[in-house]
């Protein structure tokens, strides 16, 4: 932790006085008590959007399964009817009730996160919403003269059992969510950028607001302590903007709130140029701005308005889709590639002494170090762990088998294991070795926006690779073009884009002019 002393200073500021700690305890707005201020905070934010969506899906399935289950147990399923008329009627009623339940629960605000975490708020609402659904079914059946087609015992059983099961599900869910809330996994970890009166007013507005979902760690400001107080509204000043980048990576921040006025264009541009390398949401405080836009322009934390400047790439359901896509496709590919990988391993063993696999430290998501697996392509005694010297055409360090597997990218196949471990994605910016250079300079020294490519997980293949920017980076232009393509991918990601890149990858490998 000596590499970022600002973190130590932050803890000292947070615990500088008993009075400040007592103030943090008794005020309602969530703050990071010292016990919760973890340097090795590896538990990621659980997206409230995903939580609420998953609850909707789960309850739709619960209601439908109960309806079909009671129908099968009491009425014997479709075999009890001549033909499928009865089955269709019951199926229509079950599907309608399941969909209506979700709409009814939504109308009663049963999918708000603040409601989900409180069982007392849910008991009466869920009873009323569930009763409304069955009242609606009864009205529809009456006006369509279908009452005689349905079993009253089935309907009553479904209502009572459903009420019991849904209440139990909500109670268990509430307990789980409260546990996650205590761990801070439902609160976005945030800092305020910019101190002074603007930060103080913002904090007061947030404290007065209901249902905020952020946990503020402190304030960062480039101005000296003579111009900005060490503590603002009970929160410590933790450092300057350069220190914020290190702090943000170490603490896995989710949100940066900028308090600079919207009219300070030059200062905002300079600030955002430093901060956009972080995989976070960045928003601009708007609650004191005299210039007002239409309400849809703003996002809100509680009832405090903000202007979104940058969104975290691949968040909420997008991250779920990409995670699922990566795991499924990489597992199937790994199984299919096992015979080929066995042949490559045998060829490496017969070609030269040493291990089959080679593990190299590279930059991963959020600049974290990961160990990337490859088939060994160099002589063991000449392996370059940090890639301090680029591989060139006819490089004597590369074995005969290694030359072939590097040109065909077969040496990358073991990285499917990294994907299954969650360290890599199938598609994304390629992870670079720690000492990789272009024109005898480290990549981040050549390209100002280099670290912005680490806002997403790196990938086995990427948009740059399928466009010919793979292999040797001996010139400044080559790494600039690669980073340019990586940033385009991040800003335009979709599952279809990933699929397109994967389909195009085998064809791009046919051109191996830059791969040695």
C-alpha positions as CSV (number, residue, x, y, z in Angstrom):
1,X,0.0,0.0,0.0
2,X,3.0,2.3,0.1
3,X,2.5,2.9,-3.6
4,X,-0.5,5.1,-2.8
5,X,-0.1,7.0,0.4
6,X,-3.2,8.9,-0.3
7,X,-5.2,5.9,0.9
8,X,-3.4,5.9,4.3
9,X,-4.0,9.6,4.6
10,X,-7.7,9.0,3.7
11,X,-8.1,6.5,6.6
12,X,-6.3,8.9,9.0
13,X,-8.7,11.7,7.9
14,X,-11.7,9.5,8.3
15,X,-10.8,8.5,11.9
16,X,-9.2,11.8,13.0
17,X,-11.6,12.6,15.8
18,X,-14.2,10.8,17.9
19,X,-16.6,13.6,17.3
20,X,-16.4,13.1,13.6
21,X,-17.0,9.3,14.0
22,X,-20.0,9.9,16.2
23,X,-21.3,12.4,13.6
24,X,-20.9,9.8,10.9
25,X,-22.8,7.2,13.0
26,X,-25.8,9.3,13.8
27,X,-26.5,11.0,10.5
28,X,-28.7,9.1,8.0
29,X,-26.7,9.6,4.8
30,X,-24.5,6.4,4.4
31,X,-20.8,7.1,5.0
32,X,-17.7,4.9,5.1
33,X,-16.9,4.1,8.7
34,X,-13.4,2.9,9.3
35,X,-14.4,-0.7,9.6
36,X,-16.0,-0.5,6.1
37,X,-13.0,1.3,4.5
38,X,-11.3,-1.7,2.9
39,X,-8.2,-1.5,0.8
40,X,-8.7,-5.0,-0.7
41,X,-12.4,-4.4,-1.5
42,X,-12.8,-7.1,-4.1
43,X,-16.6,-7.4,-3.8
44,X,-18.0,-5.6,-6.8
45,X,-21.1,-3.5,-6.9
46,X,-24.3,-5.5,-7.5
47,X,-26.3,-3.5,-10.0
48,X,-29.7,-2.5,-8.6
49,X,-31.0,-2.5,-12.1
50,X,-30.1,-6.2,-12.5
51,X,-31.4,-7.0,-9.0
52,X,-34.8,-5.5,-9.7
53,X,-35.0,-7.1,-13.1
54,X,-34.0,-10.5,-11.7
55,X,-36.7,-10.2,-9.1
56,X,-39.3,-9.5,-11.8
57,X,-38.2,-12.5,-13.7
58,X,-38.2,-14.8,-10.6
59,X,-41.7,-13.7,-9.6
60,X,-43.1,-14.3,-13.0
61,X,-41.6,-17.8,-13.0
62,X,-42.9,-18.4,-9.4
63,X,-46.5,-17.3,-10.2
64,X,-46.6,-19.3,-13.5
65,X,-45.1,-22.5,-11.9
66,X,-47.6,-22.4,-9.0
67,X,-50.4,-22.0,-11.4
68,X,-49.3,-24.9,-13.6
69,X,-48.3,-27.0,-10.6
70,X,-51.7,-26.8,-8.9
71,X,-53.4,-27.3,-12.2
72,X,-51.4,-30.5,-12.8
73,X,-51.8,-31.8,-9.2
74,X,-55.5,-31.1,-8.7
75,X,-57.0,-31.4,-12.1
76,X,-54.6,-33.9,-13.6
77,X,-53.2,-31.7,-16.3
78,X,-54.4,-31.6,-19.9
79,X,-55.2,-35.3,-19.9
80,X,-58.3,-34.5,-17.8
81,X,-59.8,-32.7,-20.7
82,X,-61.1,-33.8,-24.0
83,X,-58.7,-32.3,-26.5
84,X,-56.7,-29.3,-25.5
85,X,-59.4,-26.7,-24.9
86,X,-59.1,-26.8,-21.2
87,X,-55.4,-26.8,-21.3
88,X,-55.4,-23.7,-23.5
89,X,-57.9,-21.9,-21.3
90,X,-55.9,-22.6,-18.1
91,X,-52.6,-21.8,-19.9
92,X,-54.0,-18.4,-21.0
93,X,-55.2,-17.6,-17.5
94,X,-51.9,-18.6,-16.0
95,X,-49.9,-16.5,-18.5
96,X,-52.2,-13.5,-18.1
97,X,-52.0,-13.7,-14.3
98,X,-48.2,-14.0,-14.3
99,X,-47.8,-10.9,-16.5
100,X,-50.5,-9.0,-14.6
101,X,-48.7,-9.8,-11.3
102,X,-45.5,-8.1,-12.5
103,X,-47.5,-5.0,-13.7
104,X,-49.4,-4.9,-10.5
105,X,-46.3,-5.2,-8.3
106,X,-44.7,-2.5,-10.3
107,X,-47.7,-0.2,-9.8
108,X,-47.4,-0.8,-6.1
109,X,-43.7,0.2,-6.3
110,X,-42.7,-3.3,-5.1
111,X,-39.6,-3.2,-7.4
112,X,-38.0,-0.1,-5.9
113,X,-34.8,-1.1,-4.1
114,X,-35.8,0.8,-1.0
115,X,-39.0,-1.3,-0.8
116,X,-37.2,-4.6,-1.6
117,X,-34.9,-4.1,1.4
118,X,-37.8,-3.6,3.8
119,X,-40.1,-6.5,4.5
120,X,-42.5,-4.2,6.5
121,X,-43.1,-2.0,3.4
122,X,-43.9,-5.0,1.3
123,X,-46.4,-7.1,3.4
124,X,-49.5,-5.0,2.8
125,X,-48.5,-4.0,-0.7
126,X,-47.9,-7.5,-1.9
127,X,-51.2,-8.7,-0.4
128,X,-53.1,-5.8,-2.1
129,X,-51.3,-6.2,-5.5
130,X,-51.8,-10.0,-5.5
131,X,-55.5,-9.6,-4.6
132,X,-55.9,-7.1,-7.4
133,X,-54.6,-9.6,-9.9
134,X,-57.2,-12.2,-9.0
135,X,-59.9,-9.6,-8.9
136,X,-59.0,-8.7,-12.4
137,X,-59.1,-12.4,-13.5
138,X,-62.5,-12.8,-12.0
139,X,-63.8,-9.7,-13.8
140,X,-62.4,-10.9,-17.1
141,X,-63.9,-14.4,-16.6
142,X,-67.3,-12.9,-15.7
143,X,-67.6,-10.6,-18.7
144,X,-66.3,-13.3,-21.1
145,X,-68.7,-15.8,-19.5
146,X,-65.8,-18.2,-18.8
147,X,-66.4,-18.6,-15.0
148,X,-67.8,-22.2,-15.5
149,X,-64.6,-23.2,-17.4
150,X,-62.3,-22.8,-14.4
151,X,-62.1,-24.6,-11.1
152,X,-62.9,-22.4,-8.1
153,X,-60.7,-24.7,-5.9
154,X,-57.8,-24.3,-8.3
155,X,-58.2,-20.5,-8.3
156,X,-58.5,-20.3,-4.5
157,X,-55.6,-22.6,-3.9
158,X,-53.4,-20.6,-6.4
159,X,-54.4,-17.4,-4.6
160,X,-53.6,-18.6,-1.1
161,X,-50.5,-20.6,-1.9
162,X,-49.2,-17.8,-4.1
163,X,-49.7,-15.3,-1.3
164,X,-47.8,-17.5,1.1
165,X,-44.9,-18.3,-1.3
166,X,-44.5,-14.7,-2.6
167,X,-44.4,-13.4,1.0
168,X,-41.8,-15.9,2.0
169,X,-39.8,-15.2,-1.1
170,X,-39.9,-11.4,-0.4
171,X,-38.9,-12.0,3.3
172,X,-35.8,-14.1,2.2
173,X,-35.0,-11.6,-0.5
174,X,-35.2,-8.7,2.0
175,X,-32.8,-10.4,4.4
176,X,-30.3,-11.0,1.6
177,X,-30.5,-7.5,0.2
178,X,-30.1,-6.0,3.7
179,X,-26.9,-8.1,4.1
180,X,-25.6,-6.8,0.8
181,X,-26.5,-3.3,1.8
182,X,-24.5,-3.6,5.0
183,X,-21.5,-4.8,3.0
184,X,-21.9,-1.8,0.7
185,X,-22.6,-3.9,-2.4
186,X,-25.8,-2.1,-3.3
187,X,-24.3,1.4,-2.8
188,X,-22.3,3.0,-5.5
189,X,-18.8,3.9,-4.1
190,X,-18.4,7.6,-4.9
191,X,-16.1,10.6,-4.4
192,X,-16.8,14.3,-4.9
193,X,-14.4,16.1,-7.3
194,X,-14.1,19.7,-6.3
195,X,-14.4,21.1,-2.8
196,X,-15.5,24.4,-1.3
197,X,-19.1,25.7,-0.9
198,X,-20.4,23.8,-3.9
199,X,-19.4,20.5,-2.4
200,X,-20.8,21.4,1.0
201,X,-24.2,22.4,-0.6
202,X,-24.3,19.2,-2.6
203,X,-23.7,17.0,0.4
204,X,-26.4,18.8,2.3
205,X,-28.8,18.3,-0.6
206,X,-27.9,14.6,-0.8
207,X,-28.4,14.1,3.0
208,X,-31.8,15.8,2.8
209,X,-32.8,13.5,-0.1
210,X,-34.4,10.1,0.3
211,X,-33.4,6.8,-1.2
212,X,-29.9,7.7,-2.2
213,X,-27.7,4.8,-3.4
214,X,-24.2,6.2,-3.0
215,X,-21.5,5.9,-0.3
216,X,-19.2,8.9,-0.4
217,X,-15.6,8.3,0.6
218,X,-14.4,11.8,0.5
219,X,-13.4,14.8,-1.6
220,X,-10.6,15.4,-4.1
221,X,-9.5,18.9,-5.1
222,X,-6.3,20.3,-6.7
223,X,-6.4,23.4,-4.6
224,X,-4.2,23.7,-1.5
225,X,-5.4,23.3,2.0
226,X,-5.3,27.1,2.4
227,X,-8.1,27.4,-0.2
228,X,-10.0,24.2,0.6
229,X,-10.8,22.9,4.1
230,X,-9.4,19.5,5.2
231,X,-12.9,18.4,6.0
232,X,-16.1,19.5,4.2
233,X,-19.5,18.7,5.8
234,X,-17.8,15.9,7.7
235,X,-16.0,14.4,4.8
236,X,-12.2,14.5,4.4
237,X,-10.2,15.9,1.6
238,X,-8.3,12.9,0.4
239,X,-6.0,14.3,-2.2
240,X,-5.6,15.9,-5.6
241,X,-6.9,14.8,-9.0
242,X,-3.8,12.8,-9.9
243,X,-4.1,10.9,-6.6
244,X,-7.8,10.3,-7.4
245,X,-6.9,8.1,-10.4
246,X,-4.8,5.8,-8.2
247,X,-7.5,5.9,-5.4
248,X,-10.2,5.1,-7.9
249,X,-8.5,2.0,-9.2
250,X,-7.6,0.7,-5.7
251,X,-11.0,1.3,-4.2
252,X,-12.9,0.2,-7.3
253,X,-15.0,3.4,-7.3
254,X,-18.3,3.5,-9.2
255,X,-19.1,7.2,-9.4
256,X,-17.3,10.5,-9.6
257,X,-19.5,13.6,-8.8
258,X,-18.0,16.8,-10.2
259,X,-19.0,20.0,-8.5
260,X,-17.5,22.4,-11.0
261,X,-20.0,24.8,-12.7
262,X,-21.1,23.8,-16.2
263,X,-19.7,27.2,-17.4
264,X,-16.1,26.3,-16.5
265,X,-15.5,24.5,-19.8
266,X,-11.7,24.6,-19.8
267,X,-11.4,23.3,-16.3
268,X,-13.9,20.5,-17.0
269,X,-12.1,19.4,-20.1
270,X,-8.8,19.2,-18.3
271,X,-10.4,17.3,-15.5
272,X,-12.2,14.8,-17.7
273,X,-9.1,14.2,-19.7
274,X,-7.5,12.8,-16.6
275,X,-10.5,11.0,-15.2
276,X,-12.0,9.3,-18.3
277,X,-9.4,6.4,-18.0
278,X,-11.3,5.1,-15.0
279,X,-14.2,2.6,-15.5
280,X,-16.7,4.7,-13.6
281,X,-19.8,6.9,-14.1
282,X,-19.0,10.6,-14.1
283,X,-21.7,13.1,-13.5
284,X,-21.9,16.9,-13.1
285,X,-23.7,18.4,-10.1
286,X,-26.7,20.4,-11.4
287,X,-28.7,21.3,-8.3
288,X,-27.3,24.8,-8.0
289,X,-27.1,25.6,-11.7
290,X,-29.1,28.6,-12.7
291,X,-29.2,27.3,-16.3
292,X,-32.0,24.7,-16.4
293,X,-32.7,22.1,-19.1
294,X,-35.7,19.9,-19.6
295,X,-36.2,17.3,-16.8
296,X,-35.3,14.4,-19.1
297,X,-31.8,15.9,-19.5
298,X,-31.0,15.0,-15.9
299,X,-30.4,11.8,-13.9
300,X,-31.1,11.8,-10.2
301,X,-29.6,10.5,-7.0
302,X,-32.5,10.6,-4.7
303,X,-34.1,13.9,-5.8
304,X,-30.9,15.7,-6.6
305,X,-30.3,16.4,-10.3
306,X,-27.1,15.6,-12.2
307,X,-25.9,15.8,-15.8
308,X,-24.3,12.5,-17.0
309,X,-20.9,13.1,-18.6
310,X,-19.6,9.6,-18.9
311,X,-21.3,6.2,-18.3
312,X,-19.4,3.1,-17.2
313,X,-19.0,1.0,-20.3
314,X,-20.8,-2.4,-20.4
315,X,-22.8,-2.0,-17.2
316,X,-26.0,-3.5,-15.7
317,X,-27.7,-6.0,-18.0
318,X,-25.0,-5.5,-20.7
319,X,-22.4,-6.9,-18.3
320,X,-24.7,-9.9,-17.6
321,X,-25.1,-10.5,-21.3
322,X,-21.4,-10.3,-22.0
323,X,-20.5,-12.5,-19.0
324,X,-23.0,-15.2,-20.1
325,X,-21.8,-15.0,-23.7
326,X,-18.1,-15.3,-22.6
327,X,-18.7,-18.2,-20.3
328,X,-20.9,-20.2,-22.7
329,X,-18.9,-19.7,-25.9
330,X,-15.5,-20.1,-24.2
331,X,-16.5,-23.4,-22.6
332,X,-17.9,-24.8,-25.8
333,X,-14.8,-23.6,-27.7
334,X,-12.4,-25.1,-25.2
335,X,-14.1,-28.5,-25.3
336,X,-14.0,-28.4,-29.1
337,X,-10.4,-27.3,-29.2
338,X,-9.0,-29.9,-26.7
339,X,-7.8,-32.3,-29.4
340,X,-6.0,-29.5,-31.3
341,X,-4.5,-28.1,-28.1
342,X,-3.2,-31.6,-27.2
343,X,-1.4,-31.8,-30.6
344,X,0.1,-28.3,-30.1
345,X,1.3,-29.3,-26.6
346,X,2.9,-32.5,-28.0
347,X,4.6,-30.5,-30.8
348,X,6.1,-28.1,-28.3
349,X,7.4,-30.9,-26.1
350,X,9.0,-32.6,-29.1
351,X,10.5,-29.3,-30.4
352,X,12.3,-28.0,-27.4
353,X,12.9,-28.5,-23.7
354,X,10.8,-26.8,-21.2
355,X,7.1,-26.4,-20.1
356,X,4.2,-26.4,-22.5
357,X,2.6,-23.3,-21.1
358,X,3.9,-19.9,-20.5
359,X,2.3,-17.4,-18.1
360,X,2.9,-13.7,-18.4
361,X,1.9,-10.8,-16.3
362,X,-0.3,-8.3,-18.2
363,X,-2.6,-5.3,-17.6
364,X,-6.2,-6.3,-17.2
365,X,-9.4,-4.5,-16.3
366,X,-8.9,-1.3,-14.3
367,X,-5.1,-1.7,-14.7
368,X,-5.0,-4.8,-12.5
369,X,-2.3,-7.4,-13.0
370,X,-3.4,-10.7,-14.4
371,X,-1.5,-13.8,-15.4
372,X,-2.3,-14.6,-19.1
373,X,-1.7,-18.2,-20.3
374,X,-0.1,-19.0,-23.6
375,X,1.5,-22.0,-25.3
376,X,5.3,-21.5,-25.0
377,X,6.7,-20.2,-28.3
378,X,10.3,-19.3,-27.2
379,X,13.2,-21.3,-26.0
380,X,12.8,-21.5,-22.2
381,X,16.2,-19.9,-21.4
382,X,15.3,-16.9,-23.7
383,X,11.8,-16.3,-22.5
384,X,10.9,-12.6,-21.9
385,X,8.5,-12.4,-19.0
386,X,8.0,-8.6,-19.3
387,X,8.2,-8.4,-23.1
388,X,10.8,-5.7,-22.8
389,X,12.0,-6.6,-26.3
390,X,9.4,-7.1,-29.1
391,X,9.5,-10.2,-31.1
392,X,10.7,-9.4,-34.7
393,X,10.8,-11.3,-38.0
394,X,13.1,-14.4,-37.8
395,X,13.7,-13.7,-34.1
396,X,16.2,-16.3,-32.9
397,X,14.4,-16.6,-29.5
398,X,11.3,-18.2,-31.2
399,X,11.3,-22.0,-31.7
400,X,10.3,-23.5,-35.1
401,X,6.9,-24.7,-33.6
402,X,6.6,-21.4,-31.8
403,X,6.9,-19.5,-35.1
404,X,4.0,-21.4,-36.6
405,X,1.7,-21.1,-33.5
406,X,2.4,-17.4,-33.2
407,X,1.5,-16.8,-36.9
408,X,-1.7,-18.8,-36.6
409,X,-2.5,-17.5,-33.0
410,X,-2.7,-21.1,-31.8
411,X,-0.5,-19.9,-28.9
412,X,-3.5,-17.9,-27.6
413,X,-5.8,-20.9,-27.1
414,X,-5.0,-21.4,-23.4
415,X,-6.4,-18.0,-22.8
416,X,-9.8,-19.6,-22.9
417,X,-9.0,-20.7,-19.3
418,X,-8.5,-17.0,-18.4
419,X,-12.0,-16.3,-19.8
420,X,-13.5,-19.0,-17.7
421,X,-11.7,-17.6,-14.7
422,X,-13.2,-14.2,-15.3
423,X,-9.8,-12.4,-16.1
424,X,-10.4,-12.0,-19.8
425,X,-13.3,-11.7,-22.2
426,X,-13.5,-13.4,-25.6
427,X,-13.6,-10.0,-27.3
428,X,-12.0,-6.8,-26.0
429,X,-8.7,-4.8,-26.2
430,X,-5.8,-7.2,-26.2
431,X,-3.9,-7.3,-22.9
432,X,-0.4,-6.0,-23.2
433,X,2.7,-7.0,-21.3
434,X,4.1,-4.7,-18.6
435,X,7.1,-3.4,-20.6
436,X,5.7,-3.5,-24.1
437,X,7.1,-0.7,-26.1
438,X,6.5,1.2,-29.4
439,X,9.4,3.2,-30.8
440,X,11.5,2.4,-27.7
441,X,8.8,4.0,-25.4
442,X,6.2,2.4,-23.1
443,X,2.8,2.4,-24.7
444,X,1.3,4.8,-22.1
445,X,4.1,7.2,-22.8
446,X,3.3,7.1,-26.6
447,X,-0.5,7.4,-26.4
448,X,-2.2,9.8,-23.8
449,X,-5.4,7.8,-23.8
450,X,-3.8,4.4,-23.5
451,X,-5.1,3.4,-20.1
452,X,-8.7,4.3,-21.2
453,X,-8.7,0.9,-23.0
454,X,-8.6,-0.8,-19.6
455,X,-12.1,0.4,-18.7
456,X,-13.3,-3.1,-19.9
457,X,-11.9,-6.6,-19.6
458,X,-9.2,-7.3,-22.2
459,X,-10.0,-10.0,-24.8
460,X,-8.5,-12.9,-26.7
461,X,-9.3,-11.1,-29.9
462,X,-10.5,-7.5,-30.6
463,X,-11.6,-4.9,-33.1
464,X,-8.0,-3.8,-33.6
465,X,-6.9,-7.3,-34.4
466,X,-9.5,-8.1,-37.0
467,X,-8.7,-4.8,-38.7
468,X,-5.0,-5.8,-39.1
469,X,-3.5,-4.1,-36.1
470,X,-2.0,-7.2,-34.5
471,X,1.6,-8.3,-34.0
472,X,4.6,-6.0,-33.8
473,X,4.2,-2.4,-32.7
474,X,7.6,-1.0,-33.7
475,X,6.2,2.5,-34.6
476,X,4.2,5.1,-32.8
477,X,1.5,5.0,-35.5
478,X,0.8,1.2,-34.9
479,X,0.0,1.5,-31.2
480,X,-2.0,4.7,-31.8
481,X,-4.2,2.9,-34.4
482,X,-4.6,-0.1,-32.1
483,X,-5.7,2.1,-29.2
484,X,-8.0,4.0,-31.5
485,X,-9.8,0.8,-32.5
486,X,-9.9,-0.4,-28.9
487,X,-11.6,2.8,-27.8
488,X,-14.1,2.6,-30.7
489,X,-15.0,-1.0,-29.6
490,X,-15.6,0.2,-26.0
491,X,-17.9,3.0,-27.0
492,X,-19.9,0.9,-29.5
493,X,-20.0,-2.5,-27.7
494,X,-22.9,-4.9,-28.2
495,X,-23.3,-8.7,-28.2
496,X,-23.7,-8.5,-32.0
497,X,-20.5,-6.6,-32.3
498,X,-18.7,-9.3,-30.3
499,X,-20.2,-12.0,-32.4
500,X,-19.2,-10.2,-35.6
501,X,-15.6,-9.9,-34.3
502,X,-15.5,-13.6,-33.4
503,X,-16.7,-14.6,-36.9
504,X,-14.2,-12.3,-38.6
505,X,-11.3,-13.4,-36.4
506,X,-10.4,-16.6,-38.3
507,X,-10.4,-14.7,-41.6
508,X,-8.1,-12.0,-40.2
509,X,-5.6,-14.7,-39.1
510,X,-5.1,-15.6,-42.8
511,X,-3.1,-12.4,-43.0
512,X,-0.2,-12.9,-40.7
513,X,2.2,-10.3,-42.1
514,X,2.6,-8.6,-38.7
515,X,2.7,-11.7,-36.5
516,X,6.1,-13.2,-35.8
